[in-house]
């Protein structure tokens, strides 16, 4: 793949990652605040269900987006032209364990959601 096209595609996917991180972080921060300072509001089962659904579905959406971004970044590392692959940045990019990053990303989200669900219920 041509370097200019590769840089453009990976830049767009990096933008996708940046766009999903803020809502994901804010959502879980708000949930942490609710759990810490308003546990009495969670006594109603309908509130618990709504917050649990919001946590699970929002996290699933975020995890799927990040998995796609990391998969595309890994594919981009394989699509570098020779000039880019031989550069310092290209060599560093080729060494990144994208498969491991994808797995760790999902594990972190799952552990976070499980901990939050345990706190809700």
C-alpha beads as a LAMMPS data file, in Angstrom:
LAMMPS data file: protein, C-alpha beads

121 atoms
120 bonds

1 atom types
1 bond types

-500.0 500.0 xlo xhi
-500.0 500.0 ylo yhi
-500.0 500.0 zlo zhi

Masses

1 110.0

Atoms # bond

1 1 1 0.000 0.000 0.000
2 1 1 1.249 3.488 -0.786
3 1 1 2.573 5.313 2.267
4 1 1 0.295 8.334 1.838
5 1 1 -2.802 6.114 1.672
6 1 1 -1.648 3.994 4.610
7 1 1 -0.986 7.064 6.739
8 1 1 -4.392 8.482 5.840
9 1 1 -6.259 5.276 6.687
10 1 1 -4.426 4.706 9.966
11 1 1 -4.870 8.362 10.905
12 1 1 -8.617 8.038 10.405
13 1 1 -8.748 4.858 12.488
14 1 1 -6.674 6.510 15.227
15 1 1 -9.279 9.288 15.187
16 1 1 -11.947 6.641 15.729
17 1 1 -10.048 5.377 18.769
18 1 1 -9.703 8.879 20.194
19 1 1 -13.405 9.519 19.575
20 1 1 -14.520 6.433 21.525
21 1 1 -12.167 6.839 24.495
22 1 1 -13.740 9.991 25.920
23 1 1 -17.360 8.733 26.015
24 1 1 -16.181 5.371 27.370
25 1 1 -14.128 7.036 30.115
26 1 1 -16.854 9.512 31.025
27 1 1 -19.549 6.832 31.153
28 1 1 -17.551 4.670 33.528
29 1 1 -16.498 7.663 35.615
30 1 1 -20.147 8.701 36.006
31 1 1 -21.068 5.153 36.955
32 1 1 -18.270 5.130 39.539
33 1 1 -19.603 8.377 41.008
34 1 1 -23.132 6.952 41.124
35 1 1 -21.910 3.802 42.833
36 1 1 -19.794 5.711 45.343
37 1 1 -22.121 8.567 46.304
38 1 1 -25.621 7.418 45.450
39 1 1 -25.956 3.726 46.279
40 1 1 -29.469 4.257 47.685
41 1 1 -30.699 5.091 44.190
42 1 1 -29.705 1.617 43.045
43 1 1 -32.201 -0.130 45.312
44 1 1 -34.851 -0.012 42.575
45 1 1 -34.435 -2.992 40.245
46 1 1 -35.463 -0.980 37.179
47 1 1 -32.673 1.527 37.861
48 1 1 -30.233 -1.343 38.320
49 1 1 -31.309 -2.877 35.012
50 1 1 -31.038 0.423 33.157
51 1 1 -27.554 1.146 34.486
52 1 1 -26.413 -2.439 33.909
53 1 1 -27.696 -2.365 30.318
54 1 1 -26.023 0.997 29.731
55 1 1 -22.760 -0.348 31.116
56 1 1 -22.807 -3.603 29.163
57 1 1 -24.028 -2.243 25.822
58 1 1 -21.853 0.872 25.916
59 1 1 -18.818 -1.198 26.794
60 1 1 -19.596 -3.723 24.065
61 1 1 -19.862 -0.909 21.513
62 1 1 -16.595 0.612 22.712
63 1 1 -14.765 -2.728 22.770
64 1 1 -15.920 -3.567 19.244
65 1 1 -14.798 -0.167 17.970
66 1 1 -11.372 -0.456 19.591
67 1 1 -10.969 -4.030 18.369
68 1 1 -11.652 -2.871 14.820
69 1 1 -9.190 -0.012 15.183
70 1 1 -6.464 -2.296 16.525
71 1 1 -7.153 -4.874 13.801
72 1 1 -6.820 -2.190 11.128
73 1 1 -3.641 -0.840 12.702
74 1 1 -2.191 -4.361 12.688
75 1 1 -3.169 -4.780 9.043
76 1 1 -1.573 -1.419 8.293
77 1 1 1.680 -2.627 9.823
78 1 1 1.641 -5.492 7.319
79 1 1 0.757 -3.232 4.373
80 1 1 3.715 -0.860 4.645
81 1 1 5.687 -0.268 1.500
82 1 1 9.405 -1.016 1.572
83 1 1 10.491 2.555 2.261
84 1 1 8.170 2.929 5.231
85 1 1 8.916 -0.595 6.532
86 1 1 12.633 0.235 6.592
87 1 1 12.166 3.498 8.499
88 1 1 12.544 3.678 12.269
89 1 1 8.819 4.284 12.714
90 1 1 7.997 1.403 10.379
91 1 1 10.255 -1.003 12.258
92 1 1 8.708 0.043 15.577
93 1 1 5.210 -0.296 14.147
94 1 1 5.968 -3.789 12.834
95 1 1 7.060 -4.887 16.342
96 1 1 3.796 -3.933 18.069
97 1 1 1.900 -7.065 19.183
98 1 1 -1.526 -6.024 17.872
99 1 1 -3.071 -9.425 18.643
100 1 1 -2.040 -9.138 22.282
101 1 1 -3.271 -5.543 22.437
102 1 1 -6.658 -6.634 21.099
103 1 1 -6.903 -9.391 23.713
104 1 1 -5.809 -7.161 26.593
105 1 1 -8.239 -4.447 25.494
106 1 1 -11.179 -6.855 25.622
107 1 1 -10.055 -8.371 28.936
108 1 1 -9.810 -4.922 30.550
109 1 1 -13.303 -3.978 29.384
110 1 1 -14.763 -7.302 30.551
111 1 1 -13.138 -7.010 33.991
112 1 1 -14.347 -3.419 34.336
113 1 1 -17.915 -4.361 33.414
114 1 1 -17.924 -7.387 35.732
115 1 1 -16.698 -5.240 38.633
116 1 1 -19.343 -2.619 37.915
117 1 1 -22.115 -5.211 37.659
118 1 1 -21.004 -6.720 40.951
119 1 1 -21.198 -3.271 42.544
120 1 1 -24.645 -2.615 41.038
121 1 1 -26.131 -5.927 42.183

Bonds

1 1 1 2
2 1 2 3
3 1 3 4
4 1 4 5
5 1 5 6
6 1 6 7
7 1 7 8
8 1 8 9
9 1 9 10
10 1 10 11
11 1 11 12
12 1 12 13
13 1 13 14
14 1 14 15
15 1 15 16
16 1 16 17
17 1 17 18
18 1 18 19
19 1 19 20
20 1 20 21
21 1 21 22
22 1 22 23
23 1 23 24
24 1 24 25
25 1 25 26
26 1 26 27
27 1 27 28
28 1 28 29
29 1 29 30
30 1 30 31
31 1 31 32
32 1 32 33
33 1 33 34
34 1 34 35
35 1 35 36
36 1 36 37
37 1 37 38
38 1 38 39
39 1 39 40
40 1 40 41
41 1 41 42
42 1 42 43
43 1 43 44
44 1 44 45
45 1 45 46
46 1 46 47
47 1 47 48
48 1 48 49
49 1 49 50
50 1 50 51
51 1 51 52
52 1 52 53
53 1 53 54
54 1 54 55
55 1 55 56
56 1 56 57
57 1 57 58
58 1 58 59
59 1 59 60
60 1 60 61
61 1 61 62
62 1 62 63
63 1 63 64
64 1 64 65
65 1 65 66
66 1 66 67
67 1 67 68
68 1 68 69
69 1 69 70
70 1 70 71
71 1 71 72
72 1 72 73
73 1 73 74
74 1 74 75
75 1 75 76
76 1 76 77
77 1 77 78
78 1 78 79
79 1 79 80
80 1 80 81
81 1 81 82
82 1 82 83
83 1 83 84
84 1 84 85
85 1 85 86
86 1 86 87
87 1 87 88
88 1 88 89
89 1 89 90
90 1 90 91
91 1 91 92
92 1 92 93
93 1 93 94
94 1 94 95
95 1 95 96
96 1 96 97
97 1 97 98
98 1 98 99
99 1 99 100
100 1 100 101
101 1 101 102
102 1 102 103
103 1 103 104
104 1 104 105
105 1 105 106
106 1 106 107
107 1 107 108
108 1 108 109
109 1 109 110
110 1 110 111
111 1 111 112
112 1 112 113
113 1 113 114
114 1 114 115
115 1 115 116
116 1 116 117
117 1 117 118
118 1 118 119
119 1 119 120
120 1 120 121
